[in-house]
Amino acid sequence: MEIKETPISYCQVCGKDFEHLDVVYYAPIDNNIVCPECSKIHKDRSPRIYVDPNRLSKNRR
Ligand SMILES: [Zn+2]
């Protein structure tokens, strides 16, 4: 399964910071990116993978 990337670096509900390559969720009803914990109340959600742009540019040298 292909997971889309997101540049959002924290949960938009509880404010928890994501780690590079964390699997998080997009909740279309709120148009929010949320952590797995906060995504539990959403039955309509889709996974996203958080990619830290800083981490990425270092690795791509
Ligand atoms: Zn959260």
N, CA, C, O and the ligand as a Tripos MOL2 file, in Angstrom:
@<TRIPOS>MOLECULE
protein
  245   243    62     0     0
PROTEIN
NO_CHARGES

@<TRIPOS>ATOM
      1 N           0.8390   -1.1970    0.0000 N.3       1 MET1
      2 CA          0.0000    0.0000    0.0000 C.3       1 MET1
      3 C           0.8760    1.2500    0.0000 C.2       1 MET1
      4 O           1.8610    1.3520    0.7320 O.2       1 MET1
      5 N           0.4870    2.1730   -0.8300 N.am      2 GLU2
      6 CA          1.2590    3.4050   -0.9170 C.3       2 GLU2
      7 C           0.7370    4.4380    0.0760 C.2       2 GLU2
      8 O          -0.4600    4.7230    0.1190 O.2       2 GLU2
      9 N           1.6450    4.9950    0.8730 N.am      3 ILE3
     10 CA          1.2630    6.0080    1.8540 C.3       3 ILE3
     11 C           1.7930    7.3620    1.4080 C.2       3 ILE3
     12 O           2.9710    7.5100    1.0820 O.2       3 ILE3
     13 N           0.9110    8.3350    1.3990 N.am      4 LYS4
     14 CA          1.3480    9.6850    1.0240 C.3       4 LYS4
     15 C           2.1750   10.3150    2.1330 C.2       4 LYS4
     16 O           2.0510    9.9580    3.3040 O.2       4 LYS4
     17 N           3.0100   11.2490    1.7440 N.am      5 GLU5
     18 CA          3.8440   11.9540    2.7170 C.3       5 GLU5
     19 C           3.1500   13.2190    3.1970 C.2       5 GLU5
     20 O           2.3290   13.8030    2.4900 O.2       5 GLU5
     21 N           3.4950   13.6330    4.4140 N.am      6 THR6
     22 CA          3.0160   14.9220    4.9110 C.3       6 THR6
     23 C           4.1810   15.6980    5.5120 C.2       6 THR6
     24 O           5.0530   15.1070    6.1500 O.2       6 THR6
     25 N           4.2070   17.0100    5.3150 N.am      7 PRO7
     26 CA          5.2460   17.8370    5.9400 C.3       7 PRO7
     27 C           4.8280   18.3740    7.3090 C.2       7 PRO7
     28 O           5.6120   19.0500    7.9740 O.2       7 PRO7
     29 N           3.5810   18.0750    7.7380 N.am      8 ILE8
     30 CA          3.1030   18.5580    9.0380 C.3       8 ILE8
     31 C           3.8630   17.8380   10.1450 C.2       8 ILE8
     32 O           3.8940   16.6080   10.1790 O.2       8 ILE8
     33 N           4.4700   18.5920   11.0430 N.am      9 SER9
     34 CA          5.4300   17.9920   11.9800 C.3       9 SER9
     35 C           4.8550   17.7030   13.3570 C.2       9 SER9
     36 O           5.5680   17.2340   14.2440 O.2       9 SER9
     37 N           3.5780   17.9770   13.5370 N.am     10 TYR10
     38 CA          2.9920   17.7280   14.8650 C.3      10 TYR10
     39 C           1.4990   17.4400   14.7290 C.2      10 TYR10
     40 O           0.8710   17.7880   13.7300 O.2      10 TYR10
     41 N           0.9510   16.8000   15.7510 N.am     11 CYS11
     42 CA         -0.4750   16.4950   15.7730 C.3      11 CYS11
     43 C          -1.2730   17.7930   15.9330 C.2      11 CYS11
     44 O          -0.9980   18.6010   16.8200 O.2      11 CYS11
     45 N          -2.2530   17.9720   15.0680 N.am     12 GLN12
     46 CA         -3.0000   19.2280   15.0870 C.3      12 GLN12
     47 C          -4.1300   19.2080   16.1150 C.2      12 GLN12
     48 O          -4.8790   20.1760   16.2470 O.2      12 GLN12
     49 N          -4.2430   18.1010   16.8370 N.am     13 VAL13
     50 CA         -5.2080   18.0300   17.9340 C.3      13 VAL13
     51 C          -4.5060   18.1770   19.2820 C.2      13 VAL13
     52 O          -4.8700   19.0530   20.0660 O.2      13 VAL13
     53 N          -3.5100   17.3410   19.5670 N.am     14 CYS14
     54 CA         -2.8690   17.3650   20.8890 C.3      14 CYS14
     55 C          -1.5000   18.0450   20.8810 C.2      14 CYS14
     56 O          -0.9240   18.2850   21.9420 O.2      14 CYS14
     57 N          -0.9780   18.3580   19.6960 N.am     15 GLY15
     58 CA          0.2850   19.0880   19.6220 C.3      15 GLY15
     59 C           1.5310   18.2320   19.7440 C.2      15 GLY15
     60 O           2.6440   18.7560   19.7730 O.2      15 GLY15
     61 N           1.3560   16.9340   19.8140 N.am     16 LYS16
     62 CA          2.4930   16.0110   19.9100 C.3      16 LYS16
     63 C           3.3970   16.1140   18.6790 C.2      16 LYS16
     64 O           2.9100   16.1250   17.5480 O.2      16 LYS16
     65 N           4.6990   16.1890   18.8980 N.am     17 ASP17
     66 CA          5.6520   16.2500   17.7910 C.3      17 ASP17
     67 C           5.8240   14.8740   17.1620 C.2      17 ASP17
     68 O           5.8630   13.8590   17.8580 O.2      17 ASP17
     69 N           5.9260   14.8550   15.8600 N.am     18 PHE18
     70 CA          6.1780   13.6000   15.1590 C.3      18 PHE18
     71 C           7.6640   13.4110   14.9440 C.2      18 PHE18
     72 O           8.4240   14.3730   14.8400 O.2      18 PHE18
     73 N           8.0650   12.1450   14.8800 N.am     19 GLU19
     74 CA          9.4340   11.7960   14.5090 C.3      19 GLU19
     75 C           9.4720   11.5560   13.0050 C.2      19 GLU19
     76 O           8.4670   11.2090   12.3840 O.2      19 GLU19
     77 N          10.6620   11.7510   12.4380 N.am     20 HIS20
     78 CA         10.8710   11.4750   11.0240 C.3      20 HIS20
     79 C          10.3760   10.0650   10.6750 C.2      20 HIS20
     80 O          10.7420    9.0900   11.3320 O.2      20 HIS20
     81 N           9.5550    9.9740    9.6540 N.am     21 LEU21
     82 CA          9.0000    8.7110    9.1420 C.3      21 LEU21
     83 C           7.9550    8.0690   10.0620 C.2      21 LEU21
     84 O           7.6400    6.8880    9.9090 O.2      21 LEU21
     85 N           7.4260    8.8240   10.9960 N.am     22 ASP22
     86 CA          6.2780    8.3470   11.7790 C.3      22 ASP22
     87 C           5.0650    8.1620   10.8710 C.2      22 ASP22
     88 O           4.8490    8.9350    9.9380 O.2      22 ASP22
     89 N           4.2850    7.1380   11.1570 N.am     23 VAL23
     90 CA          3.0040    6.9910   10.4740 C.3      23 VAL23
     91 C           1.9570    7.7590   11.2680 C.2      23 VAL23
     92 O           1.7510    7.4980   12.4530 O.2      23 VAL23
     93 N           1.3060    8.6950   10.6170 N.am     24 VAL24
     94 CA          0.2900    9.5190   11.2610 C.3      24 VAL24
     95 C          -0.9830    9.4030   10.4230 C.2      24 VAL24
     96 O          -1.0270    8.6240    9.4710 O.2      24 VAL24
     97 N          -2.0050   10.1620   10.7640 N.am     25 TYR25
     98 CA         -3.2580   10.0330   10.0250 C.3      25 TYR25
     99 C          -3.7990   11.3690    9.5870 C.2      25 TYR25
    100 O          -3.6530   12.3840   10.2680 O.2      25 TYR25
    101 N          -4.4260   11.3400    8.4320 N.am     26 TYR26
    102 CA         -5.1370   12.5040    7.9320 C.3      26 TYR26
    103 C          -6.6230   12.2900    8.1820 C.2      26 TYR26
    104 O          -7.1900   11.2740    7.7820 O.2      26 TYR26
    105 N          -7.2430   13.2500    8.8440 N.am     27 ALA27
    106 CA         -8.6780   13.1800    9.1130 C.3      27 ALA27
    107 C          -9.3980   14.1910    8.2250 C.2      27 ALA27
    108 O          -9.4060   15.3850    8.5250 O.2      27 ALA27
    109 N          -9.9940   13.7240    7.1480 N.am     28 PRO28
    110 CA        -10.5920   14.6380    6.1690 C.3      28 PRO28
    111 C         -11.7340   15.4840    6.7450 C.2      28 PRO28
    112 O         -11.9820   16.5950    6.2770 O.2      28 PRO28
    113 N         -12.4150   14.9630    7.7430 N.am     29 ILE29
    114 CA        -13.5570   15.7000    8.2930 C.3      29 ILE29
    115 C         -13.1050   17.0030    8.9530 C.2      29 ILE29
    116 O         -13.8240   18.0020    8.9160 O.2      29 ILE29
    117 N         -11.9160   16.9930    9.5570 N.am     30 ASP30
    118 CA        -11.3590   18.1960   10.1830 C.3      30 ASP30
    119 C         -10.2770   18.8460    9.3290 C.2      30 ASP30
    120 O          -9.8100   19.9450    9.6280 O.2      30 ASP30
    121 N          -9.8840   18.1510    8.2580 N.am     31 ASN31
    122 CA         -8.7530   18.6020    7.4520 C.3      31 ASN31
    123 C          -7.4920   18.7260    8.3080 C.2      31 ASN31
    124 O          -6.7070   19.6610    8.1470 O.2      31 ASN31
    125 N          -7.3120   17.7710    9.2160 N.am     32 ASN32
    126 CA         -6.2000   17.7910   10.1610 C.3      32 ASN32
    127 C          -5.2830   16.5870    9.9820 C.2      32 ASN32
    128 O          -5.7050   15.5140    9.5520 O.2      32 ASN32
    129 N          -4.0290   16.7960   10.3220 N.am     33 ILE33
    130 CA         -3.0960   15.6820   10.4800 C.3      33 ILE33
    131 C          -3.0200   15.3820   11.9740 C.2      33 ILE33
    132 O          -2.7420   16.2800   12.7690 O.2      33 ILE33
    133 N          -3.2590   14.1460   12.3610 N.am     34 VAL34
    134 CA         -3.3000   13.7960   13.7800 C.3      34 VAL34
    135 C          -2.4410   12.5650   14.0670 C.2      34 VAL34
    136 O          -2.1460   11.7710   13.1740 O.2      34 VAL34
    137 N          -2.0480   12.4300   15.3430 N.am     35 CYS35
    138 CA         -1.2680   11.2620   15.7480 C.3      35 CYS35
    139 C          -2.1990   10.0460   15.8400 C.2      35 CYS35
    140 O          -3.4200   10.2010   15.8740 O.2      35 CYS35
    141 N          -1.6200    8.8270   15.8800 N.am     36 PRO36
    142 CA         -2.4590    7.6270   15.9270 C.3      36 PRO36
    143 C          -3.4470    7.6470   17.0930 C.2      36 PRO36
    144 O          -4.5810    7.1870   16.9550 O.2      36 PRO36
    145 N          -3.0230    8.1730   18.2290 N.am     37 GLU37
    146 CA         -3.8950    8.2390   19.3980 C.3      37 GLU37
    147 C          -5.1460    9.0790   19.1040 C.2      37 GLU37
    148 O          -6.2720    8.6490   19.3540 O.2      37 GLU37
    149 N          -4.9240   10.2700   18.5740 N.am     38 CYS38
    150 CA         -6.0320   11.1850   18.2890 C.3      38 CYS38
    151 C          -6.8680   10.7190   17.1000 C.2      38 CYS38
    152 O          -8.0150   11.1400   16.9500 O.2      38 CYS38
    153 N          -6.3110    9.8620   16.2600 N.am     39 SER39
    154 CA         -7.0410    9.4260   15.0730 C.3      39 SER39
    155 C          -8.0830    8.3710   15.4070 C.2      39 SER39
    156 O          -8.9410    8.0580   14.5820 O.2      39 SER39
    157 N          -8.0120    7.8200   16.6220 N.am     40 LYS40
    158 CA         -8.9180    6.7210   16.9740 C.3      40 LYS40
    159 C         -10.3890    7.1090   16.9290 C.2      40 LYS40
    160 O         -11.2460    6.2630   16.6740 O.2      40 LYS40
    161 N         -10.6870    8.3740   17.1730 N.am     41 ILE41
    162 CA        -12.0890    8.8040   17.1440 C.3      41 ILE41
    163 C         -12.6110    8.9860   15.7200 C.2      41 ILE41
    164 O         -13.8140    9.1350   15.5070 O.2      41 ILE41
    165 N         -11.7000    8.9740   14.7500 N.am     42 HIS42
    166 CA        -12.1170    9.1530   13.3630 C.3      42 HIS42
    167 C         -12.2500    7.8020   12.6820 C.2      42 HIS42
    168 O         -11.2910    7.0330   12.6240 O.2      42 HIS42
    169 N         -13.4230    7.5160   12.1730 N.am     43 LYS43
    170 CA        -13.5140    6.2850   11.3930 C.3      43 LYS43
    171 C         -13.0950    6.5230    9.9480 C.2      43 LYS43
    172 O         -12.6710    5.6020    9.2490 O.2      43 LYS43
    173 N         -13.2200    7.7730    9.5120 N.am     44 ASP44
    174 CA        -12.7710    8.1160    8.1740 C.3      44 ASP44
    175 C         -11.4070    8.7860    8.2760 C.2      44 ASP44
    176 O         -11.3110    9.9860    8.5320 O.2      44 ASP44
    177 N         -10.3730    8.0120    8.0770 N.am     45 ARG45
    178 CA         -9.0160    8.5530    8.1880 C.3      45 ARG45
    179 C          -8.1350    7.8210    7.1990 C.2      45 ARG45
    180 O          -8.4470    6.7010    6.7940 O.2      45 ARG45
    181 N          -7.0380    8.4450    6.8070 N.am     46 SER46
    182 CA         -6.1070    7.7510    5.9280 C.3      46 SER46
    183 C          -4.6850    7.9910    6.4070 C.2      46 SER46
    184 O          -4.3510    9.0870    6.8570 O.2      46 SER46
    185 N          -3.8490    6.9660    6.3100 N.am     47 PRO47
    186 CA         -2.4920    7.0830    6.8260 C.3      47 PRO47
    187 C          -1.6280    8.0280    5.9960 C.2      47 PRO47
    188 O          -1.7850    8.1450    4.7810 O.2      47 PRO47
    189 N          -0.7190    8.6930    6.6870 N.am     48 ARG48
    190 CA          0.2810    9.5440    6.0520 C.3      48 ARG48
    191 C           1.6070    9.2360    6.7210 C.2      48 ARG48
    192 O           1.6490    8.7710    7.8600 O.2      48 ARG48
    193 N           2.6700    9.4950    6.0160 N.am     49 ILE49
    194 CA          3.9830    9.3210    6.6370 C.3      49 ILE49
    195 C           4.6520   10.6870    6.7520 C.2      49 ILE49
    196 O           4.7570   11.4310    5.7770 O.2      49 ILE49
    197 N           5.0970   10.9990    7.9580 N.am     50 TYR50
    198 CA          5.7320   12.2980    8.1800 C.3      50 TYR50
    199 C           7.1830   12.2520    7.7420 C.2      50 TYR50
    200 O           7.9760   11.4490    8.2340 O.2      50 TYR50
    201 N           7.5110   13.1240    6.8150 N.am     51 VAL51
    202 CA          8.8850   13.2120    6.3410 C.3      51 VAL51
    203 C           9.4450   14.5700    6.7590 C.2      51 VAL51
    204 O           8.9600   15.6160    6.3290 O.2      51 VAL51
    205 N          10.4590   14.5320    7.5910 N.am     52 ASP52
    206 CA         11.1200   15.7500    8.0410 C.3      52 ASP52
    207 C          11.9950   16.2940    6.9160 C.2      52 ASP52
    208 O          12.9630   15.6390    6.5280 O.2      52 ASP52
    209 N          11.6820   17.4650    6.3860 N.am     53 PRO53
    210 CA         12.4370   18.0070    5.2390 C.3      53 PRO53
    211 C          13.9180   18.2110    5.5560 C.2      53 PRO53
    212 O          14.7620   18.0520    4.6740 O.2      53 PRO53
    213 N          14.2450   18.5620    6.8030 N.am     54 ASN54
    214 CA         15.6460   18.7610    7.1780 C.3      54 ASN54
    215 C          16.4170   17.4490    7.1450 C.2      54 ASN54
    216 O          17.5300   17.3660    6.6280 O.2      54 ASN54
    217 N          15.7870   16.4310    7.7150 N.am     55 ARG55
    218 CA         16.3790   15.1030    7.7420 C.3      55 ARG55
    219 C          16.6310   14.6090    6.3130 C.2      55 ARG55
    220 O          17.6560   13.9990    6.0080 O.2      55 ARG55
    221 N          15.6590   14.8970    5.4600 N.am     56 LEU56
    222 CA         15.7040   14.4250    4.0890 C.3      56 LEU56
    223 C          16.8750   15.0420    3.3270 C.2      56 LEU56
    224 O          17.5970   14.3370    2.6230 O.2      56 LEU56
    225 N          17.0650   16.3510    3.4650 N.am     57 SER57
    226 CA         18.1300   16.9950    2.6930 C.3      57 SER57
    227 C          19.5040   16.5290    3.1520 C.2      57 SER57
    228 O          20.4320   16.4390    2.3480 O.2      57 SER57
    229 N          19.6390   16.2270    4.4610 N.am     58 LYS58
    230 CA         20.9190   15.7050    4.9450 C.3      58 LYS58
    231 C          21.2220   14.3350    4.3490 C.2      58 LYS58
    232 O          22.3550   14.0370    3.9720 O.2      58 LYS58
    233 N          20.1870   13.5150    4.2740 N.am     59 ASN59
    234 CA         20.3690   12.1520    3.7840 C.3      59 ASN59
    235 C          20.6320   12.1000    2.2870 C.2      59 ASN59
    236 O          21.1920   11.1300    1.7770 O.2      59 ASN59
    237 N          20.2260   13.1470    1.5940 N.am     60 ARG60
    238 CA         20.3040   13.1000    0.1290 C.3      60 ARG60
    239 C          21.6260   13.5820   -0.4270 C.2      60 ARG60
    240 O          21.7670   13.6990   -1.6440 O.2      60 ARG60
    241 N          22.5740   13.8580    0.4000 N.am     61 ARG61
    242 CA         23.8450   14.3610   -0.0770 C.3      61 ARG61
    243 C          24.5860   13.3940   -0.9640 C.2      61 ARG61
    244 O          25.6810   13.7030   -1.4350 O.2      61 ARG61
    245 ZN         -2.6020   13.7940   18.9360 Zn       62 ZN62
@<TRIPOS>BOND
     1     1     2 1
     2     2     3 1
     3     3     4 2
     4     3     5 am
     5     5     6 1
     6     6     7 1
     7     7     8 2
     8     7     9 am
     9     9    10 1
    10    10    11 1
    11    11    12 2
    12    11    13 am
    13    13    14 1
    14    14    15 1
    15    15    16 2
    16    15    17 am
    17    17    18 1
    18    18    19 1
    19    19    20 2
    20    19    21 am
    21    21    22 1
    22    22    23 1
    23    23    24 2
    24    23    25 am
    25    25    26 1
    26    26    27 1
    27    27    28 2
    28    27    29 am
    29    29    30 1
    30    30    31 1
    31    31    32 2
    32    31    33 am
    33    33    34 1
    34    34    35 1
    35    35    36 2
    36    35    37 am
    37    37    38 1
    38    38    39 1
    39    39    40 2
    40    39    41 am
    41    41    42 1
    42    42    43 1
    43    43    44 2
    44    43    45 am
    45    45    46 1
    46    46    47 1
    47    47    48 2
    48    47    49 am
    49    49    50 1
    50    50    51 1
    51    51    52 2
    52    51    53 am
    53    53    54 1
    54    54    55 1
    55    55    56 2
    56    55    57 am
    57    57    58 1
    58    58    59 1
    59    59    60 2
    60    59    61 am
    61    61    62 1
    62    62    63 1
    63    63    64 2
    64    63    65 am
    65    65    66 1
    66    66    67 1
    67    67    68 2
    68    67    69 am
    69    69    70 1
    70    70    71 1
    71    71    72 2
    72    71    73 am
    73    73    74 1
    74    74    75 1
    75    75    76 2
    76    75    77 am
    77    77    78 1
    78    78    79 1
    79    79    80 2
    80    79    81 am
    81    81    82 1
    82    82    83 1
    83    83    84 2
    84    83    85 am
    85    85    86 1
    86    86    87 1
    87    87    88 2
    88    87    89 am
    89    89    90 1
    90    90    91 1
    91    91    92 2
    92    91    93 am
    93    93    94 1
    94    94    95 1
    95    95    96 2
    96    95    97 am
    97    97    98 1
    98    98    99 1
    99    99   100 2
   100    99   101 am
   101   101   102 1
   102   102   103 1
   103   103   104 2
   104   103   105 am
   105   105   106 1
   106   106   107 1
   107   107   108 2
   108   107   109 am
   109   109   110 1
   110   110   111 1
   111   111   112 2
   112   111   113 am
   113   113   114 1
   114   114   115 1
   115   115   116 2
   116   115   117 am
   117   117   118 1
   118   118   119 1
   119   119   120 2
   120   119   121 am
   121   121   122 1
   122   122   123 1
   123   123   124 2
   124   123   125 am
   125   125   126 1
   126   126   127 1
   127   127   128 2
   128   127   129 am
   129   129   130 1
   130   130   131 1
   131   131   132 2
   132   131   133 am
   133   133   134 1
   134   134   135 1
   135   135   136 2
   136   135   137 am
   137   137   138 1
   138   138   139 1
   139   139   140 2
   140   139   141 am
   141   141   142 1
   142   142   143 1
   143   143   144 2
   144   143   145 am
   145   145   146 1
   146   146   147 1
   147   147   148 2
   148   147   149 am
   149   149   150 1
   150   150   151 1
   151   151   152 2
   152   151   153 am
   153   153   154 1
   154   154   155 1
   155   155   156 2
   156   155   157 am
   157   157   158 1
   158   158   159 1
   159   159   160 2
   160   159   161 am
   161   161   162 1
   162   162   163 1
   163   163   164 2
   164   163   165 am
   165   165   166 1
   166   166   167 1
   167   167   168 2
   168   167   169 am
   169   169   170 1
   170   170   171 1
   171   171   172 2
   172   171   173 am
   173   173   174 1
   174   174   175 1
   175   175   176 2
   176   175   177 am
   177   177   178 1
   178   178   179 1
   179   179   180 2
   180   179   181 am
   181   181   182 1
   182   182   183 1
   183   183   184 2
   184   183   185 am
   185   185   186 1
   186   186   187 1
   187   187   188 2
   188   187   189 am
   189   189   190 1
   190   190   191 1
   191   191   192 2
   192   191   193 am
   193   193   194 1
   194   194   195 1
   195   195   196 2
   196   195   197 am
   197   197   198 1
   198   198   199 1
   199   199   200 2
   200   199   201 am
   201   201   202 1
   202   202   203 1
   203   203   204 2
   204   203   205 am
   205   205   206 1
   206   206   207 1
   207   207   208 2
   208   207   209 am
   209   209   210 1
   210   210   211 1
   211   211   212 2
   212   211   213 am
   213   213   214 1
   214   214   215 1
   215   215   216 2
   216   215   217 am
   217   217   218 1
   218   218   219 1
   219   219   220 2
   220   219   221 am
   221   221   222 1
   222   222   223 1
   223   223   224 2
   224   223   225 am
   225   225   226 1
   226   226   227 1
   227   227   228 2
   228   227   229 am
   229   229   230 1
   230   230   231 1
   231   231   232 2
   232   231   233 am
   233   233   234 1
   234   234   235 1
   235   235   236 2
   236   235   237 am
   237   237   238 1
   238   238   239 1
   239   239   240 2
   240   239   241 am
   241   241   242 1
   242   242   243 1
   243   243   244 2
@<TRIPOS>SUBSTRUCTURE
     1 MET1         2 RESIDUE 1 A MET
     2 GLU2         6 RESIDUE 1 A GLU
     3 ILE3        10 RESIDUE 1 A ILE
     4 LYS4        14 RESIDUE 1 A LYS
     5 GLU5        18 RESIDUE 1 A GLU
     6 THR6        22 RESIDUE 1 A THR
     7 PRO7        26 RESIDUE 1 A PRO
     8 ILE8        30 RESIDUE 1 A ILE
     9 SER9        34 RESIDUE 1 A SER
    10 TYR10       38 RESIDUE 1 A TYR
    11 CYS11       42 RESIDUE 1 A CYS
    12 GLN12       46 RESIDUE 1 A GLN
    13 VAL13       50 RESIDUE 1 A VAL
    14 CYS14       54 RESIDUE 1 A CYS
    15 GLY15       58 RESIDUE 1 A GLY
    16 LYS16       62 RESIDUE 1 A LYS
    17 ASP17       66 RESIDUE 1 A ASP
    18 PHE18       70 RESIDUE 1 A PHE
    19 GLU19       74 RESIDUE 1 A GLU
    20 HIS20       78 RESIDUE 1 A HIS
    21 LEU21       82 RESIDUE 1 A LEU
    22 ASP22       86 RESIDUE 1 A ASP
    23 VAL23       90 RESIDUE 1 A VAL
    24 VAL24       94 RESIDUE 1 A VAL
    25 TYR25       98 RESIDUE 1 A TYR
    26 TYR26      102 RESIDUE 1 A TYR
    27 ALA27      106 RESIDUE 1 A ALA
    28 PRO28      110 RESIDUE 1 A PRO
    29 ILE29      114 RESIDUE 1 A ILE
    30 ASP30      118 RESIDUE 1 A ASP
    31 ASN31      122 RESIDUE 1 A ASN
    32 ASN32      126 RESIDUE 1 A ASN
    33 ILE33      130 RESIDUE 1 A ILE
    34 VAL34      134 RESIDUE 1 A VAL
    35 CYS35      138 RESIDUE 1 A CYS
    36 PRO36      142 RESIDUE 1 A PRO
    37 GLU37      146 RESIDUE 1 A GLU
    38 CYS38      150 RESIDUE 1 A CYS
    39 SER39      154 RESIDUE 1 A SER
    40 LYS40      158 RESIDUE 1 A LYS
    41 ILE41      162 RESIDUE 1 A ILE
    42 HIS42      166 RESIDUE 1 A HIS
    43 LYS43      170 RESIDUE 1 A LYS
    44 ASP44      174 RESIDUE 1 A ASP
    45 ARG45      178 RESIDUE 1 A ARG
    46 SER46      182 RESIDUE 1 A SER
    47 PRO47      186 RESIDUE 1 A PRO
    48 ARG48      190 RESIDUE 1 A ARG
    49 ILE49      194 RESIDUE 1 A ILE
    50 TYR50      198 RESIDUE 1 A TYR
    51 VAL51      202 RESIDUE 1 A VAL
    52 ASP52      206 RESIDUE 1 A ASP
    53 PRO53      210 RESIDUE 1 A PRO
    54 ASN54      214 RESIDUE 1 A ASN
    55 ARG55      218 RESIDUE 1 A ARG
    56 LEU56      222 RESIDUE 1 A LEU
    57 SER57      226 RESIDUE 1 A SER
    58 LYS58      230 RESIDUE 1 A LYS
    59 ASN59      234 RESIDUE 1 A ASN
    60 ARG60      238 RESIDUE 1 A ARG
    61 ARG61      242 RESIDUE 1 A ARG
    62 ZN62       245 GROUP 0 **** ****
